[in-house]
């Protein structure tokens, strides 16, 4: 499990969470919210995102295309 903590989270459905946590398990987002609602599990790998913006689910589509075509 991965816990991205302390960042300003910008979501589509909940708006902005000033300081929050994003939990990722098996490559999927499983929870998003403020620390009191979504605490980081003790065994999680922690990524400190303090002072950064976190946009869960947002991808850089062009980067994916570059990676796939670079091997040609």
PyMOL CGO cylinders between C-alpha atoms (Angstrom):
from pymol import cmd
from pymol.cgo import CYLINDER

trace = [
    CYLINDER, 0.00, 0.00, 0.00, 1.14, 3.53, -0.81, 0.3, 1, 1, 1, 1, 1, 1,
    CYLINDER, 1.14, 3.53, -0.81, 0.02, 6.59, 1.17, 0.3, 1, 1, 1, 1, 1, 1,
    CYLINDER, 0.02, 6.59, 1.17, 0.55, 10.02, -0.40, 0.3, 1, 1, 1, 1, 1, 1,
    CYLINDER, 0.55, 10.02, -0.40, 0.20, 12.39, 2.54, 0.3, 1, 1, 1, 1, 1, 1,
    CYLINDER, 0.20, 12.39, 2.54, 0.22, 16.09, 3.32, 0.3, 1, 1, 1, 1, 1, 1,
    CYLINDER, 0.22, 16.09, 3.32, -0.45, 17.44, -0.16, 0.3, 1, 1, 1, 1, 1, 1,
    CYLINDER, -0.45, 17.44, -0.16, -3.21, 19.70, -1.42, 0.3, 1, 1, 1, 1, 1, 1,
    CYLINDER, -3.21, 19.70, -1.42, -5.53, 17.26, -3.21, 0.3, 1, 1, 1, 1, 1, 1,
    CYLINDER, -5.53, 17.26, -3.21, -7.59, 18.42, -6.19, 0.3, 1, 1, 1, 1, 1, 1,
    CYLINDER, -7.59, 18.42, -6.19, -10.49, 16.06, -6.94, 0.3, 1, 1, 1, 1, 1, 1,
    CYLINDER, -10.49, 16.06, -6.94, -13.30, 16.03, -9.45, 0.3, 1, 1, 1, 1, 1, 1,
    CYLINDER, -13.30, 16.03, -9.45, -16.02, 14.85, -7.05, 0.3, 1, 1, 1, 1, 1, 1,
    CYLINDER, -16.02, 14.85, -7.05, -14.97, 16.38, -3.70, 0.3, 1, 1, 1, 1, 1, 1,
    CYLINDER, -14.97, 16.38, -3.70, -13.28, 19.57, -4.83, 0.3, 1, 1, 1, 1, 1, 1,
    CYLINDER, -13.28, 19.57, -4.83, -10.14, 20.64, -3.02, 0.3, 1, 1, 1, 1, 1, 1,
    CYLINDER, -10.14, 20.64, -3.02, -8.84, 19.01, 0.15, 0.3, 1, 1, 1, 1, 1, 1,
    CYLINDER, -8.84, 19.01, 0.15, -6.34, 21.44, 1.69, 0.3, 1, 1, 1, 1, 1, 1,
    CYLINDER, -6.34, 21.44, 1.69, -4.18, 18.76, 3.32, 0.3, 1, 1, 1, 1, 1, 1,
    CYLINDER, -4.18, 18.76, 3.32, -5.03, 15.15, 2.64, 0.3, 1, 1, 1, 1, 1, 1,
    CYLINDER, -5.03, 15.15, 2.64, -4.12, 11.55, 2.03, 0.3, 1, 1, 1, 1, 1, 1,
    CYLINDER, -4.12, 11.55, 2.03, -4.43, 9.40, -1.08, 0.3, 1, 1, 1, 1, 1, 1,
    CYLINDER, -4.43, 9.40, -1.08, -4.20, 5.64, -0.52, 0.3, 1, 1, 1, 1, 1, 1,
    CYLINDER, -4.20, 5.64, -0.52, -3.17, 3.43, -3.43, 0.3, 1, 1, 1, 1, 1, 1,
    CYLINDER, -3.17, 3.43, -3.43, -3.32, -0.35, -3.23, 0.3, 1, 1, 1, 1, 1, 1,
    CYLINDER, -3.32, -0.35, -3.23, -2.43, -2.67, -6.09, 0.3, 1, 1, 1, 1, 1, 1,
    CYLINDER, -2.43, -2.67, -6.09, -2.14, 0.29, -8.47, 0.3, 1, 1, 1, 1, 1, 1,
    CYLINDER, -2.14, 0.29, -8.47, -5.67, 1.53, -7.71, 0.3, 1, 1, 1, 1, 1, 1,
    CYLINDER, -5.67, 1.53, -7.71, -6.81, 4.52, -5.68, 0.3, 1, 1, 1, 1, 1, 1,
    CYLINDER, -6.81, 4.52, -5.68, -8.73, 3.11, -2.73, 0.3, 1, 1, 1, 1, 1, 1,
    CYLINDER, -8.73, 3.11, -2.73, -9.32, 6.19, -0.54, 0.3, 1, 1, 1, 1, 1, 1,
    CYLINDER, -9.32, 6.19, -0.54, -8.97, 9.98, -0.62, 0.3, 1, 1, 1, 1, 1, 1,
    CYLINDER, -8.97, 9.98, -0.62, -9.63, 12.40, 2.20, 0.3, 1, 1, 1, 1, 1, 1,
    CYLINDER, -9.63, 12.40, 2.20, -8.33, 14.45, 5.08, 0.3, 1, 1, 1, 1, 1, 1,
    CYLINDER, -8.33, 14.45, 5.08, -6.02, 12.62, 7.52, 0.3, 1, 1, 1, 1, 1, 1,
    CYLINDER, -6.02, 12.62, 7.52, -8.75, 12.24, 10.15, 0.3, 1, 1, 1, 1, 1, 1,
    CYLINDER, -8.75, 12.24, 10.15, -10.93, 10.36, 7.60, 0.3, 1, 1, 1, 1, 1, 1,
    CYLINDER, -10.93, 10.36, 7.60, -8.15, 8.56, 5.73, 0.3, 1, 1, 1, 1, 1, 1,
    CYLINDER, -8.15, 8.56, 5.73, -5.19, 7.87, 8.02, 0.3, 1, 1, 1, 1, 1, 1,
    CYLINDER, -5.19, 7.87, 8.02, -2.08, 6.28, 6.54, 0.3, 1, 1, 1, 1, 1, 1,
    CYLINDER, -2.08, 6.28, 6.54, -1.90, 2.61, 7.55, 0.3, 1, 1, 1, 1, 1, 1,
    CYLINDER, -1.90, 2.61, 7.55, 1.19, 1.77, 9.64, 0.3, 1, 1, 1, 1, 1, 1,
    CYLINDER, 1.19, 1.77, 9.64, 2.56, -0.65, 7.00, 0.3, 1, 1, 1, 1, 1, 1,
    CYLINDER, 2.56, -0.65, 7.00, 2.08, 1.75, 4.06, 0.3, 1, 1, 1, 1, 1, 1,
    CYLINDER, 2.08, 1.75, 4.06, 4.97, 3.24, 2.11, 0.3, 1, 1, 1, 1, 1, 1,
    CYLINDER, 4.97, 3.24, 2.11, 4.66, 6.99, 2.77, 0.3, 1, 1, 1, 1, 1, 1,
    CYLINDER, 4.66, 6.99, 2.77, 5.23, 9.69, 0.16, 0.3, 1, 1, 1, 1, 1, 1,
    CYLINDER, 5.23, 9.69, 0.16, 5.32, 13.15, 1.73, 0.3, 1, 1, 1, 1, 1, 1,
    CYLINDER, 5.32, 13.15, 1.73, 3.58, 15.53, -0.67, 0.3, 1, 1, 1, 1, 1, 1,
    CYLINDER, 3.58, 15.53, -0.67, 3.67, 18.55, 1.66, 0.3, 1, 1, 1, 1, 1, 1,
    CYLINDER, 3.67, 18.55, 1.66, 3.78, 21.76, -0.37, 0.3, 1, 1, 1, 1, 1, 1,
    CYLINDER, 3.78, 21.76, -0.37, 2.67, 19.96, -3.54, 0.3, 1, 1, 1, 1, 1, 1,
    CYLINDER, 2.67, 19.96, -3.54, -0.55, 19.48, -5.48, 0.3, 1, 1, 1, 1, 1, 1,
    CYLINDER, -0.55, 19.48, -5.48, -1.90, 15.93, -5.84, 0.3, 1, 1, 1, 1, 1, 1,
    CYLINDER, -1.90, 15.93, -5.84, -4.39, 15.23, -8.63, 0.3, 1, 1, 1, 1, 1, 1,
    CYLINDER, -4.39, 15.23, -8.63, -5.52, 11.61, -8.20, 0.3, 1, 1, 1, 1, 1, 1,
    CYLINDER, -5.52, 11.61, -8.20, -6.59, 9.90, -11.38, 0.3, 1, 1, 1, 1, 1, 1,
    CYLINDER, -6.59, 9.90, -11.38, -5.15, 12.60, -13.63, 0.3, 1, 1, 1, 1, 1, 1,
    CYLINDER, -5.15, 12.60, -13.63, -2.78, 11.14, -16.18, 0.3, 1, 1, 1, 1, 1, 1,
    CYLINDER, -2.78, 11.14, -16.18, -0.37, 12.62, -18.66, 0.3, 1, 1, 1, 1, 1, 1,
    CYLINDER, -0.37, 12.62, -18.66, -1.71, 10.88, -21.77, 0.3, 1, 1, 1, 1, 1, 1,
    CYLINDER, -1.71, 10.88, -21.77, 1.03, 12.12, -24.06, 0.3, 1, 1, 1, 1, 1, 1,
    CYLINDER, 1.03, 12.12, -24.06, 3.69, 10.61, -21.80, 0.3, 1, 1, 1, 1, 1, 1,
    CYLINDER, 3.69, 10.61, -21.80, 2.06, 7.20, -22.08, 0.3, 1, 1, 1, 1, 1, 1,
    CYLINDER, 2.06, 7.20, -22.08, 2.09, 7.48, -25.88, 0.3, 1, 1, 1, 1, 1, 1,
    CYLINDER, 2.09, 7.48, -25.88, 5.76, 8.53, -25.85, 0.3, 1, 1, 1, 1, 1, 1,
    CYLINDER, 5.76, 8.53, -25.85, 6.70, 5.52, -23.73, 0.3, 1, 1, 1, 1, 1, 1,
    CYLINDER, 6.70, 5.52, -23.73, 4.87, 3.08, -25.98, 0.3, 1, 1, 1, 1, 1, 1,
    CYLINDER, 4.87, 3.08, -25.98, 6.26, 4.50, -29.21, 0.3, 1, 1, 1, 1, 1, 1,
    CYLINDER, 6.26, 4.50, -29.21, 9.84, 4.96, -27.95, 0.3, 1, 1, 1, 1, 1, 1,
    CYLINDER, 9.84, 4.96, -27.95, 10.49, 1.24, -28.21, 0.3, 1, 1, 1, 1, 1, 1,
    CYLINDER, 10.49, 1.24, -28.21, 9.78, 1.12, -31.96, 0.3, 1, 1, 1, 1, 1, 1,
]
cmd.load_cgo(trace, "trace")
